[in-house]
């Protein structure tokens, strides 16, 4: 999956570039629409001032990359090449470059041309006079606060810059030329590579309540793998059904668990023990946050890093334990899996 980010000055024509990319099959995700939902949830009027205020306040609480995280989660669920419109913070760029196959485009044009365009566009965020337009741009262009918008720095980070100061055909030709250079077949990072293996291993799982996989790696070499399944020689859930037990939680709620199978992480660690493979200093890749028992086993066998595709709805205790033990814990997605 290729993710193309769009940044640029006010009224430069980012939306026009988006439409050109959509015609090439790219799915569109908008930072503006993502913020609009937050603004409306707060009962505020959607305009440039409220968008900026809510964005800055949320960045202070959730980090400068909160929009990028939210939109990339949505894009990964879809899996198609996509375009994310209105990248405005350097942390957004850094997050996307680290977590996906990412290219950043910048769109720009003369300020008077851009103001004429936004007057014609006439959206709720564009109904301003020229002086206000200039002031808005200056406010969004430079900031010493890493959690606020900083278009000047973001634009400098762009892989390609589009000049939209002439006619539509001129812009279209630039887009066509740049698309030919896109790294569609960019090589996977090591984390991406091993997580793809996790997804494949998980397809062997035999309990449909949580088809999880696990891969343990050291020095970029796979040591062992594991998936959810019954102990050797015993019947599987897929064949005879689940073996369900009810558990009373600390808050008094009753939850139901299938206890027929061994967890993916446990199976991988057992395979290592069976074959005499030391796991000290290794990295464990898995489908979701390990359970409490798996977390304790991970700590005791010397694993130093855990990378999860998703979060588990009852994984807070495990997260705390792993971090207290000095184990690095990374999540690809903030999506919470529950079953």
Residue pairs with C-beta under 8 A, 6 or more apart in sequence:
1 75
1 76
1 79
1 80
1 81
1 82
1 100
1 101
2 81
2 82
2 101
2 102
2 103
2 182
2 183
2 184
2 186
3 72
3 75
3 81
3 82
3 83
3 84
3 96
3 100
3 101
3 102
3 103
4 21
4 26
4 81
4 82
4 83
4 84
4 102
4 103
4 104
4 105
4 182
5 83
5 84
5 87
5 92
5 93
5 96
5 102
5 103
5 104
5 105
6 14
6 17
6 18
6 83
6 84
6 85
6 86
6 87
6 104
6 105
6 107
7 14
7 86
7 87
7 88
7 104
7 105
7 106
7 107
7 151
7 154
7 155
7 158
8 14
8 105
8 106
8 107
8 108
8 151
8 155
8 162
9 107
9 108
9 109
9 111
9 114
9 137
9 141
9 151
9 155
10 114
10 118
10 133
10 136
10 137
10 140
11 109
11 113
11 114
11 115
11 117
11 118
11 121
11 126
11 133
12 107
12 108
12 109
12 114
12 164
13 107
13 109
13 117
13 162
13 164
13 171
14 85
14 86
14 107
15 85
16 164
16 168
16 171
17 105
17 107
17 162
17 164
17 171
17 175
18 28
18 83
18 85
20 171
20 172
20 175
21 28
21 83
21 175
22 28
22 83
24 179
25 80
25 81
26 80
26 81
26 82
26 83
27 75
27 78
27 80
27 81
27 82
27 83
28 82
28 83
28 85
29 71
29 74
29 75
29 82
29 83
29 84
29 85
30 84
30 85
30 86
31 67
31 71
31 84
31 85
31 86
31 87
31 88
32 51
32 85
32 86
34 67
34 70
34 71
35 51
35 54
35 55
35 67
36 46
36 51
38 54
38 58
39 45
39 46
39 50
39 51
39 54
40 46
42 54
44 50
44 54
46 124
46 125
47 124
47 125
48 125
48 126
48 128
48 136
51 125
52 139
52 140
52 149
55 67
55 88
55 149
56 145
56 147
56 148
56 149
58 66
59 66
59 89
59 91
59 147
59 148
60 147
63 69
63 91
63 147
64 89
64 90
64 91
64 92
64 146
64 147
65 89
65 91
65 92
65 94
65 95
67 89
67 92
68 84
68 87
68 91
68 92
68 93
68 95
68 96
69 95
69 334
71 84
72 84
72 95
72 96
72 99
72 100
73 333
73 334
73 335
75 82
75 84
75 100
76 100
76 333
77 335
81 184
84 96
87 93
87 96
87 104
87 154
88 140
88 149
88 150
88 151
88 154
89 146
89 147
89 148
89 149
89 150
89 154
90 146
90 150
90 153
90 154
90 157
91 146
91 147
92 154
93 102
93 104
93 154
93 157
96 102
96 104
99 332
101 183
101 184
101 186
103 159
103 160
103 182
103 183
104 154
104 157
104 158
104 159
104 160
105 158
105 159
105 160
105 161
105 162
105 178
106 154
106 155
106 158
106 160
106 161
106 162
107 161
107 162
107 164
108 155
108 161
108 162
108 163
108 164
109 163
109 164
109 165
110 165
111 134
111 137
113 165
115 130
115 133
118 126
118 128
118 133
119 126
128 136
139 149
140 149
140 151
141 150
141 151
141 152
142 150
142 151
142 152
143 149
143 150
155 161
160 178
160 181
162 171
162 174
162 175
162 178
163 170
163 171
163 174
164 171
188 196
190 220
191 285
191 307
191 330
191 332
194 215
194 217
194 222
194 283
194 285
194 307
195 285
195 307
195 309
195 332
197 213
197 215
197 222
197 225
197 285
198 213
198 214
198 215
198 285
198 286
198 287
198 309
199 213
199 287
199 309
200 213
201 213
201 214
201 215
201 225
201 226
201 227
201 264
202 211
202 212
202 213
202 227
202 228
202 264
202 287
203 211
203 213
203 227
204 213
204 227
204 229
205 211
205 212
205 213
205 227
205 228
205 229
205 264
206 227
206 228
206 229
206 230
206 236
206 237
206 238
206 239
206 261
207 228
207 229
207 236
207 237
207 238
207 242
207 258
207 260
207 261
208 237
208 238
209 237
209 242
209 258
209 339
210 228
210 287
210 288
210 337
210 339
211 227
211 228
211 287
212 227
212 228
212 263
212 264
212 286
212 287
212 288
213 225
213 226
213 227
213 228
213 264
213 286
213 287
214 225
214 226
214 227
214 264
214 265
214 267
214 268
214 284
214 285
214 286
214 287
215 222
215 224
215 225
215 268
215 284
215 285
215 286
216 222
216 223
216 224
216 225
216 268
216 269
216 272
216 279
216 282
216 283
216 284
216 285
216 303
217 223
217 282
217 283
217 284
217 285
218 279
218 281
218 282
218 283
223 272
223 277
223 279
223 282
224 268
224 269
224 271
224 272
224 275
224 277
225 268
225 271
226 264
226 265
226 266
226 267
226 268
226 269
226 270
226 271
227 264
227 267
228 261
228 262
228 263
228 264
228 267
229 236
229 261
229 262
229 267
230 236
230 237
230 260
230 261
230 262
231 262
234 260
235 260
236 260
236 261
237 243
237 258
237 260
237 261
242 258
242 260
243 258
243 259
243 260
244 256
244 257
244 258
244 259
245 256
245 257
245 258
245 259
246 254
246 255
246 256
246 257
247 254
247 255
247 256
247 257
248 254
249 255
255 314
262 270
263 290
263 291
263 293
263 294
264 286
264 287
265 284
265 286
265 290
265 294
265 297
265 298
266 293
266 294
266 297
268 284
269 279
269 297
269 298
269 301
271 277
272 278
272 279
272 301
278 302
279 301
279 302
279 303
280 301
280 302
280 303
281 302
281 303
281 304
282 302
282 303
282 304
282 305
283 303
283 304
283 305
283 306
283 307
284 290
284 298
284 303
284 305
284 306
284 307
285 306
285 307
285 308
286 306
286 307
286 308
286 309
287 308
287 309
287 310
287 337
288 308
288 309
288 310
288 311
288 312
288 315
288 337
289 308
289 310
289 311
289 312
289 315
289 318
289 319
289 331
290 298
290 306
290 308
290 312
290 315
290 318
290 322
291 312
291 314
291 315
291 318
292 317
292 318
292 321
294 318
295 317
295 318
295 321
295 322
296 321
298 306
298 322
298 327
299 321
299 322
299 325
299 327
303 327
304 326
304 327
304 328
305 327
305 328
305 329
305 330
306 322
306 327
306 328
306 329
306 330
307 330
307 331
307 332
308 329
308 330
308 331
308 332
309 331
309 332
309 333
310 331
310 332
310 333
310 335
310 336
310 337
311 331
311 333
311 334
311 335
311 336
311 337
312 318
312 336
312 337
312 338
313 336
313 337
313 338
319 329
322 329
323 329
